[in-house]
Amino acid sequence: MAQDTPRERLTREVDEITARIATMTTDLHAIFDASVDSNADDEHDPEGQTIGYERAQLTALITAARAQLTAVEQALTRLEEGSFGICTVCLRPIPAERLEVRPTATTCVEHASGSR
């Protein structure tokens, strides 16, 4: 089986992340809608604490997914501009193995620790 090109892989990731964000956003809205008619108190009602936790967890997951989507979109932009796979520090090619594991990488392994 032929390996995906970076563009194919990144485009598929955009689609997957976008779908995941949509699902989590729908779930979050369902929690909000269910809470409207509830008199659950996040602070004093045991059920309210669970609802508050679920809201916070979904909100954090959505935020992380949006950041991941931005990183993938930026990688696609670098691909369009011709700078994909080039270390932003030393301007040498990023090894294919690193890009396979982390297609959004902007630095080679040597310079990765300083970019985190």
C-alpha positions in Angstrom: 0.0 0.0 0.0 1.4 3.4 -1.0 2.1 5.8 1.8 0.1 9.0 2.0 1.7 12.3 0.9 2.1 14.9 3.6 -0.8 16.9 2.0 -3.1 13.9 2.1 -2.2 13.1 5.7 -2.6 16.7 6.9 -5.9 17.1 5.0 -7.2 13.9 6.5 -6.2 15.2 9.9 -8.0 18.5 9.3 -11.2 16.5 8.5 -10.8 14.2 11.5 -10.1 17.0 14.0 -13.0 19.1 12.5 -15.4 16.2 12.9 -14.1 15.6 16.5 -14.7 19.3 17.4 -18.2 19.2 15.9 -19.1 16.1 17.9 -17.7 17.5 21.2 -19.4 20.8 20.6 -22.7 19.1 20.1 -22.1 17.1 23.3 -21.3 20.3 25.2 -24.5 22.0 23.9 -26.4 18.9 25.0 -25.0 19.3 28.5 -26.0 23.0 28.5 -29.5 22.2 27.2 -30.0 19.5 29.8 -28.8 21.9 32.6 -31.3 24.7 31.6 -34.3 22.9 33.2 -32.3 21.5 36.0 -31.9 23.1 39.3 -28.6 21.3 39.9 -26.1 23.5 41.8 -22.5 22.8 40.7 -21.3 23.6 44.2 -23.8 21.8 46.5 -25.6 19.1 44.4 -23.6 15.9 43.7 -25.2 15.8 40.2 -24.2 19.4 39.6 -20.5 18.6 40.3 -20.6 15.9 37.7 -22.2 18.2 35.2 -19.7 20.9 35.9 -16.8 18.4 35.5 -18.2 17.2 32.2 -18.6 20.8 30.9 -15.0 21.7 32.0 -13.6 18.5 30.5 -15.3 18.9 27.1 -14.4 22.6 27.0 -10.7 21.7 27.6 -10.8 19.0 24.9 -12.4 21.3 22.4 -9.7 24.0 23.2 -7.0 21.4 22.7 -8.5 20.1 19.4 -8.8 23.7 18.1 -5.1 24.2 18.9 -4.2 21.0 17.1 -6.3 22.0 14.1 -4.5 25.4 14.0 -1.1 23.5 14.0 -2.2 21.2 11.2 -3.6 24.2 9.1 -0.2 26.0 9.6 1.6 22.9 8.4 -0.6 22.9 5.3 0.3 26.6 4.8 4.0 25.7 5.1 3.5 23.0 2.5 1.9 25.5 0.1 4.7 28.0 0.7 7.4 25.4 0.3 8.8 25.6 3.8 7.2 22.4 5.2 9.8 20.0 6.6 12.5 22.7 7.0 13.7 23.4 10.6 12.9 27.0 11.5 16.1 27.2 13.6 18.9 25.7 11.4 17.0 25.7 8.1 18.0 22.1 7.4 15.5 19.4 6.4 13.5 17.8 9.2 14.0 14.0 9.0 11.1 12.2 7.4 10.8 9.9 10.5 10.1 13.0 12.7 7.5 14.3 10.2 5.9 10.8 10.1 5.4 10.9 13.9 4.8 14.7 14.2 3.7 16.1 10.8 3.2 19.6 12.4 6.9 19.7 13.5 8.6 23.0 12.8 12.1 22.0 14.1 14.5 19.1 13.8 15.0 16.9 16.8 18.1 18.8 17.8 16.2 22.0 18.1 12.9 20.6 19.3 13.6 21.0 23.0 13.9 24.7 22.7 10.6 25.1 20.8 8.3 23.5 23.2 
